[in-house]
Amino acid sequence: MTQPSMQISGGAGGTEAHYEDLASLARNSDDLAGALAAVTVKCHGILAAPDVLASAVLDPGGVAAFEKTLLAALDGRHGVTALAGRYGARAVSLRAAAAAYQATDAASGALVDRVRWAAGYFAGEHPVLAAGGLLLAGSVTLGGAFVLDPVGTASALSDPQRFLTDHPGILDNVVGASPGLISGLTGLPVGDVGTGAHLLGALYPDGTPQVTEDGRDNTAAATNAPAGFGDLMNSLDYRNNKAHGDNDDEIDVRVVTKPDGTKSYIVDIPGTKDWNNPGQFNPDSNDLGTNVHVLGGDTTSREKAIADALRRSGASSTDPVMLIGHSQGGMVAAQAAADTGNGAFNYNVTHVVTAGSPIARADVPGHVQVLSLENSHDLVPHLDARDNPDRPNWTTVRFDHQLGTAGENHSTTTSYLPAARQLDQSTDPSVVAFRNSAGSFLSTPASGTTVQADVYHLHRQG
């Protein structure tokens, strides 16, 4: 079977990292300009030094030649003063270029949000016109597509799930337009996806966190020391597949102990298991309500329960913590990392790994290293209607693996575990940098590292 292609963005080799390189080069140019300016000031002082002036009495011609040569070296067209000015100007230019590039990238994302919002608002205020326009656009689009690709377009009618997973950008547009649609229909000021989700979260009572200790898991999938991305995803896949029935919100905290006694902690967080309706309290915290709350940027009872689980496993506020989650699990992980910045999650989250999670709107601090795996045919990462940011601390790996159904494309077993295994072979600089930064959690089998897996059942109380 051919391995799926991978596109890697962000991280140490990403565009934003290059912007930082420009800023660093600007600082170096400033420093050099300052050093050269100091040299010119000091050397100009030599021209009027008492010893030089005294020498003019004995050798006026020699002193005149010396001063002429020194002035040329300092103030000539290619002198030190001019060079200092050029380095100073270069620093200004580099800063301006970096700021312009960053502003353009930020404006592009905001513009997409505004266009989608406006489309939704128009549909809400003029539903009849919007429906007519949508019907016309759909007819033209499908008609033209049928001429170019009759087999592919026919599948949109015979197999709509395959069609949608082949074109997941449709979901971005629908989700991105929904805040404007709500505003147009109700008059409520719903500015973006996060604001809309936060308002919708009022229909899902979140309650208070509860944690039940379920003992230790001594199976190999839980206790093998992870050596790479595939091992990390294998343990998450194992926990995700066990989180059903009475254990539907089961997580584990893996205590990784190195031969020197230092400890780090890996938390495996499965995805949504309960698709409940709004308006009624639900004791299961891995439900649709948590999805809505996290998309709205809220600190949930599930996140608080994970913090309690870390405490029970012995984690301190300084021990390195990696949060790894699938779907909603990745969303909660990213929000917990964001909450380290405001004191709501008092642990040293250094790494976050997500699989099929819509986390682009999470405000993850720059000191947290993020690795996001996204199947380009998985619909779930599109539920926040935004691409992940390109930041030095945030690497996104997109792979092209169409399995035909939304469920299989989103599965840890059939989609994300094979991709993580493949990623272990990557030499991309962003992937290598992330792997190197995760040394507290990764080790070779013969290193003597041990892993203890504490299992917890999370729920909430009204």
Secondary structure, 3 states (H helix, E strand, C coil): CCCCCEEEEEHHHCHHHHHHHHHHHHHHHHHHHHHHHHHHHHHHHHHCCHHHHHHHHHCHHHHHHHHHHHHHHHHCCCCHHHHHHHHHHHHHHHHHHHHHHHHHHHHHHHHHHHHHHHHHHHHHHCHHHHHHHHHHHHHHHHHHHHHHCHHHHHHHHHCHHHHHHHCCHHHHHHHHHHHHHHHHHHCCCCCCHHHHHHHHHHHCCCCEEEEEEEEECCCHHHHCCCCCHHHHHHHHHHHHHHCCHHHCCEEEEEEEECCCCCEEEEEEECCCCECCCCCCCCCCCCEHHHHHHHHCCCCCHHHHHHHHHHHHCCCCCCCEEEEEEECHHHHHHHHHHHHCCCCCCCCEEEEEEEECCCCCCCCCCCCCEEEEEEECCCCHHHCCCCCCCCECCEEEEEECCCCCCHHHHHCHHHHHHHHHHHHCCCCCHHHHHHHHHCCCCCCCHHHCCEEEEEEEEEEEEC
